[in-house]
Amino acid sequence: MQTDNITLSDINLLCEWLAWDELPTAGRFDADLIVLAGHAVVPAILGVMQLAATTGIPLLLTGGVGHSTILLKQALAENALTRSATFDQHSEAEIFFALATDFFGIPAERLYVENRSANCGQNAEFTREMIAGMGLKAEKIILSQDPLMQRRTRETFEFSWRQKSMTAEFVNWPVFVPRLVSVAGSTVITGAQSAGIWDTERFISMALGEMRRLQDDASGYGPKGAGFIGHVDIPLDVTAAWQRVTQTTLGNLSRA
């Protein structure tokens, strides 16, 4: 897929906003809990595992069987670190548990598994219920998801916490921020050490789809639409970039 420079710049602006990254890059970081929501971007998953292994912060894994479960197993089979292993577990959280214990040596007592959720809203709801039911300390939570879904996940978790008058400080960490670049006439995705995480068409479709869901209108997930999240203030430059991209031939991908 070839994309002109203006459109590349616009898509990259969307991706930078969607992949909301708040984790400090230097010094000690203290948190009570890391929450990893189910997805299939293996470099991001492994980055979270490494953080949990090196810091000792407890890790809550949330994800049942959803649309990304098959993609996750395929991606693990293709990754250089994990392709020698077989993952027979059904849920994404159980697959993550195997990764955490077998590849990163994280003790099972520092891991919590929520394996029922099938979407982002349930990730938040069932995680909240587990934290409350087990009495886990979770005043400050590092939250990680597929980079393109990071902002919506944060909005969903905050919305879920508000519904039950619970409070927590969420800190976004997508592990990396993906970008599109033009190389030798082709458009490729950069930002992680591993290639082949998304194909370009799916990547653009996901980014545009996330922008559509974050709108507070009849077709979005905000209060004026589905009501899955609260109102999201989208910067004017991000809105303008999204509108320009949707007016190109790529705009049809936003309905995916």
N, C-alpha and C positions, 0 to 999 in steps of 0.2 A: 504494500500500500504506500503510495506516495502522497505527501501532504505538503502544502506550501508553507513557507516560513511564518507567515502571519498566523495561520491556523495552528501550527505547532506551538507558537508562543502562547496562543490563547488556551490551548489544551493544557499546556504546562502550568499556566496560572491556575486553572481549575484544579489540577492535580495537587499543586502545592497547598491550596486552600483545603481540599478534601482530606489530604494526608496530614492532618493537624499534628505537629510534633512539638511537644513541650518538655521533653526530658532533657535535663542538663547534660551537656557534652563533657563536662569536666568536674572533678571533685566528687565528694561522697553524696549519694542520693538516698534518703530515708523514706520508706513507705511501709505501710502495714501489710499490704497485699498487692499482688499482681494478678490481674484478671486477663486471661487470654481467651478470646472468643473464637469459635470455630471458623476456619477458612482454609484456603488451599495454597497460600503464598509461602512456600517452604522457607525461603531465606528469612522472612519476617518471623515465622514460627520458631526457627532455630535461634534467632537473635534473642527472643524472649526467654527461651530455655537457658541460654548462656547467661543472661542477666540474673535469672533466678538461681542458677547454680553458683555464680560467683558472689552474689550478695547475701544469699540465704533468706531472701524474702519469700514468704509462702506464696504458692502459685495456685490460683483457682482456675480450672479448665472448664469452659462451658461450651457445649455443643453436642447435639444428638445426631440424628441422621437427617441431612438436608440436601439442598441442591449441590453443595460443594463437597460432599463426602466422597463421591467417586473421583472428583477432580483432585482431592487431597491424596487419595491412594495412588493415583496415576503420577502425581508430582513427586511423591516420595519414592516411587519406583524408578524415577528418572534422575533423582538427585544423587550426586556422587557420594555423599555421606551415608545416605539411608537405603540406597538401592539394593544392598545385599540382604536387607531384612524383609520379612514378610509381615504385613499388618492385617491380621484377620479380625481385629476388633470392629464392631459395628458402628459405634458412634465416634464422632470427631474427638470428643473429650477423652475417650478411652485410648484412641490412637495417640493423642498428645501425652497421656499418662505413660504409655510405653516408650515414647521418645524421651520423656523426662527422666525416667528411671534407667532405661537401658543404654541411652547414648550420653546422658549428661550426669548420671549418678545422683540425681536429686532424690533424697530419701522420701519414701511414700508418705511419711507423717507430715511432710511439708507440702503435700499436694491434696487438693480438693477437687472432686470430679462431679460435675453436673452434666448428665448425659441425656436429658430429655428434650432440651430446647431444639426447635426446628427453624427458628428465625431470630432476627435481631431483638425483637420485642421480648421473646421468651428468654433469650440470653440474659437480658436485664432482669426480667421478673424472677426467673428461677435462681439467678445469682443472688439477688436481693434476699429471696426467701432462705437460701442456704446460709448466707451471712447472718441473718437474724436468727434462724433456727439453731445454728451452732454457736451463736454468741461470738463470732469471730471479730477480732479487732480490725476495723476497716475504715478508719477515719481518713486515711490517705491511700488512694488506690491508683496504681499504674494500670492503665487500660490499653489493651492492644488488640488490633483487628486487621484484616486486609487493609493496606494503606488507603485504598480508594474509598473504603467504608468507614474510615476512622472517625470522621466528623459526625456522621449520622449515628454511629454507635455511641459516641459520647453524648449526643443529644438524647438518644433513647434511654441511656442509663440515668441521666440526670432527670428526665421526665418520669421514669419509673420510681426513682427515689422520692421525688416530690409527691407522687400519688399516695405514698405511705408516710409522708412527713418525716422522712429520713434524710440525713445529711451526710455527705462525704465529699472530700476533695478529690476529683478525678484528674489524673495527669495523663495526657495523651502520649502514646509512643507507638507510631506505626513501624518503627525500626528503620525504615528508609523511606524517602520520598521519590517515587518513580517519575521519570521524565521521558519525553519523546525527543529523539534527535534524528537528523537526516544524515545517513552515511551512504556514500556512493549511490545516491539516487533512491535509496530505500529508507523507510522509517523504522527505527528500532527503539526498544524500550531500555532505558538505563536506570541506574540507581541502586541495584543490588549486585552482588558478586556472581549470582547465577543467572544465566540467560534462560529464555523459554518459559518464563513465569506466566505470562499471558501472550496470546497472539495479539497483534496490534488492533485488529478489528474488535475483539472482545474487550480489550483495554479501553478503547475509546467509547464503546457501548456502555461499559460500566461507569466511566466517569460522567458521561452525559445522563445516564440513568440516575446516578446519585444526585446530580444537580436538580433533576426533575423532582425527585422525592423530597428534597429539602425545601422546595418551594412551599410557601404558605398560601395555597390557592386550592381550588376544587380538585385538582389532579395530584396535589402534593400530600405529604404526610403531616403537615402542620395543622393547627386548630381549625383552619378553614377547609381542610380536606379530610383525610382519614383520621386525624387526631392521634396519631401514634407518637408524636413529639410536640414540644412547644414551638413557639415562633422562633425562627432562626433569622438573624440579621445577616444578610448576604452583602458583602461590600459591593459598591457600585462597579468597580473595575472587574470584579469576578462576574457579576451579572451581565455586564456588557460583553465580556469574552464568551460567556455561555450563549448569549443571543447571537453573536457573530457565527459561532461554530454551528448552531442549529440552523442557520440560514444557508450553510454550505450543504453539499451532498452528504456529508457525514451526519447531518441532523437526523436522518432516518434511523440512525443507530440508537438514538435516545429513547426510542420506543421499545428497545429490546429488554 
